[in-house]
Amino acid sequence: MTQHLIVQIRDLYKTYDEGGRRLPVLEGVSLDIAAGEFFALLGASGSGKSTLLNLLSGIDSPDSGRILIDGTDITPLGDRQLTLFRRDCIGIVFQFFNLIPTLTVRENITLPQELSGLRATAIEARADNLLDQVGLRDRAGTFPDKLSGGEQQRVAIARALLHEPKLVLADEPTGNLDDETGRLVIELLLRLTREAGKTLVMATHSADIARQADRLGRIHDGRLQVEAPPS
């Protein structure tokens, strides 16, 4: 039986200007990721992990190559089309949480979908369900500055999953957390994405996280090498 592919990357190149010279970051990267797969991206700082996630989300654009998300080629899309596609199809969990300090927990989770014009009652019902799942239902009316780092990241996970995206991208989601809190956050993120059958691509430095992935890719000198996780 043929696997349904959520991510298809073909011959991707990306360079940046640095001090008047061209710095290659990704060189000829190709990759397929199946529906429901957890794919971990490893590499040294500056190796291109975050760049690849930004290209997958449409936040950045490649110099050449193609990126298909669930069959849609996002590389030729304009800024507005990419914004709408990202809103509908992609969930993002950032290292620095990116919560709006003047909004409550529930408002942070629901705002992106309220801006899309969906019914508030349906959005709030799903938000409350997610808050139950991340253990923060009693903090729905709290502002982010009253939350711990782990709690803020759990809010960010709920926000990323609210619209039931096809693809979830996580960029060093435990980078701002202590080891124990980070472990709990990863367990939560993996449980929620796996239960919902979502595809998860995560950039990480953690060998412990890599061991939980279905496959992992190491970026070195702009090239991506895919391998099975360590046992």
C-alpha positions in Angstrom: 0.0 0.0 0.0 1.4 3.4 -1.0 2.0 5.8 1.8 0.3 9.2 1.7 3.1 11.8 1.7 2.5 15.1 3.6 5.9 16.6 2.7 7.7 16.3 -0.6 10.9 18.3 -1.0 12.8 18.2 -4.3 16.3 19.5 -4.9 16.1 22.4 -2.5 18.8 25.1 -2.4 19.0 28.1 -0.1 21.8 30.6 0.4 22.1 33.8 2.5 24.2 36.9 2.0 26.7 37.4 4.8 29.2 40.2 4.7 29.0 40.6 1.0 29.4 36.9 0.2 27.0 34.1 -0.5 26.7 31.5 2.3 25.2 28.2 1.2 22.8 26.7 3.9 21.0 24.0 2.0 22.3 22.3 -1.1 20.2 19.9 -3.1 18.0 18.7 -0.2 15.3 16.1 -1.1 13.0 14.4 1.3 9.6 12.7 1.6 7.7 12.5 4.9 4.6 10.3 5.3 1.4 11.2 7.0 1.6 10.5 10.8 5.4 10.4 10.8 7.6 12.0 13.4 10.7 13.2 11.7 13.5 14.8 13.8 16.0 17.2 12.3 19.5 17.2 13.9 22.5 19.3 13.2 24.9 21.9 14.8 23.7 25.4 15.5 23.6 27.3 12.1 23.5 24.0 10.1 20.2 24.9 8.5 17.6 23.1 10.7 15.5 26.3 11.3 16.0 27.4 7.7 14.4 24.1 6.5 11.5 24.5 8.9 11.0 28.1 7.7 11.0 26.9 4.1 8.4 24.2 4.9 6.1 26.7 6.6 6.5 29.2 3.8 7.9 31.9 6.1 11.0 31.8 3.9 11.4 30.9 0.2 14.1 28.7 -1.5 16.5 29.8 -4.2 15.4 26.8 -6.2 13.6 23.5 -5.8 10.1 22.6 -4.9 8.2 22.0 -1.6 4.8 20.2 -1.7 2.7 20.0 1.4 -0.1 17.4 1.1 0.2 17.7 -2.7 0.2 21.5 -2.9 3.3 23.1 -4.3 3.9 26.1 -2.0 7.0 27.4 -3.7 5.2 29.6 -6.4 2.6 31.0 -3.9 2.6 34.7 -3.0 2.7 36.1 0.5 -1.1 36.2 1.0 -1.6 32.7 -0.4 1.1 31.4 1.9 -0.4 33.1 4.9 -3.8 31.5 4.2 -2.2 28.1 3.5 -0.2 28.3 6.7 -3.3 29.2 8.7 -5.3 26.3 7.3 -2.7 23.5 7.0 0.3 24.1 9.2 0.8 24.4 13.0 4.0 25.8 14.4 5.5 25.5 17.9 8.3 28.0 18.5 11.2 27.9 20.9 10.2 31.2 22.5 6.5 30.5 22.8 5.4 33.7 20.9 2.3 34.3 23.1 0.7 37.7 23.0 1.1 39.1 26.5 -2.1 41.2 26.5 -4.3 38.2 25.7 -5.4 35.4 28.0 -4.5 31.8 27.5 -7.8 31.0 25.7 -7.5 34.2 23.6 -3.9 33.3 22.5 -5.1 29.9 21.4 -8.3 31.1 19.5 -7.1 34.3 17.9 -5.6 32.9 14.7 -8.8 31.1 13.9 -11.1 33.9 14.9 -9.2 36.1 12.4 -10.2 33.5 9.7 -13.9 34.1 10.4 -14.8 30.8 11.9 -17.6 30.6 14.5 -16.4 31.7 17.9 -18.5 29.0 19.7 -16.9 26.2 17.7 -13.4 27.6 18.2 -13.8 28.1 21.9 -15.2 24.5 22.4 -12.2 23.0 20.6 -9.9 25.4 22.6 -11.4 24.2 25.9 -11.0 20.6 24.8 -7.3 21.2 24.0 -6.8 23.0 27.3 -8.1 19.9 29.0 -5.6 17.8 27.1 -2.7 20.0 28.0 -3.8 20.3 31.6 -4.5 24.0 31.6 -8.3 24.3 31.6 -8.2 26.1 34.9 -5.7 28.7 33.5 -7.9 29.7 30.5 -8.4 33.3 31.7 -4.8 33.7 32.9 -2.3 36.0 31.1 1.0 34.5 29.8 3.2 36.4 32.4 1.6 34.4 35.2 2.5 31.1 33.6 5.7 29.1 33.9 7.8 28.4 30.8 6.4 24.9 30.5 2.9 26.1 30.8 3.5 28.7 28.1 4.8 26.0 25.8 1.7 23.9 26.5 -0.4 26.8 25.4 1.7 27.2 22.3 1.1 23.5 21.5 -2.7 23.9 21.9 -2.6 26.9 19.6 -0.7 25.0 17.0 -3.2 22.1 17.0 -6.4 24.1 17.3 -7.1 24.1 13.5 -6.2 20.4 13.1 -3.2 21.1 10.7 -1.9 18.5 8.4 1.7 19.3 9.4 3.1 20.4 12.7 6.5 22.1 12.8 8.4 22.4 16.0 11.7 24.4 16.2 13.7 23.5 19.4 10.5 23.5 21.5 12.3 22.6 24.7 15.2 25.0 24.1 13.9 27.4 26.8 13.0 24.8 29.3 14.8 22.8 32.0 15.3 19.1 31.3 12.4 17.7 33.3 9.9 20.3 32.0 11.2 19.8 28.4 10.7 16.0 28.7 7.1 16.5 29.8 6.4 19.0 27.0 7.8 16.6 24.4 5.8 13.7 25.8 2.7 15.9 25.5 3.5 17.1 22.0 4.1 13.5 20.7 1.0 12.1 22.4 -1.3 14.8 21.0 0.1 14.6 17.4 0.2 10.8 17.4 -3.3 10.5 18.7 -4.5 12.9 16.0 -2.5 11.2 13.3 -0.6 14.4 12.5 2.8 14.7 10.8 5.5 16.2 13.1 8.8 17.7 11.9 11.0 18.8 14.8 14.4 20.5 14.9 16.3 19.5 18.0 19.7 19.0 19.6 18.4 16.3 21.9 19.6 12.7 21.3 16.7 11.6 23.6 14.1 13.2 21.4 15.8 11.8 18.3 15.4 8.3 19.7 11.6 8.7 19.8 11.4 9.7 16.1 10.3 7.4 13.3 13.3 8.7 11.2 15.8 11.5 11.6 17.8 13.7 9.3 21.2 15.2 10.0 22.2 18.4 8.2 25.9 18.9 7.6 27.5 21.2 5.0 24.1 21.9 3.5 23.3 18.2 2.8 20.6 16.1 4.5 21.3 12.5 5.4 18.3 10.5 6.5 18.7 7.6 8.9 16.8 5.4 11.4 16.9 6.7 15.0 19.4 5.2 17.4 18.2 2.3 19.4 
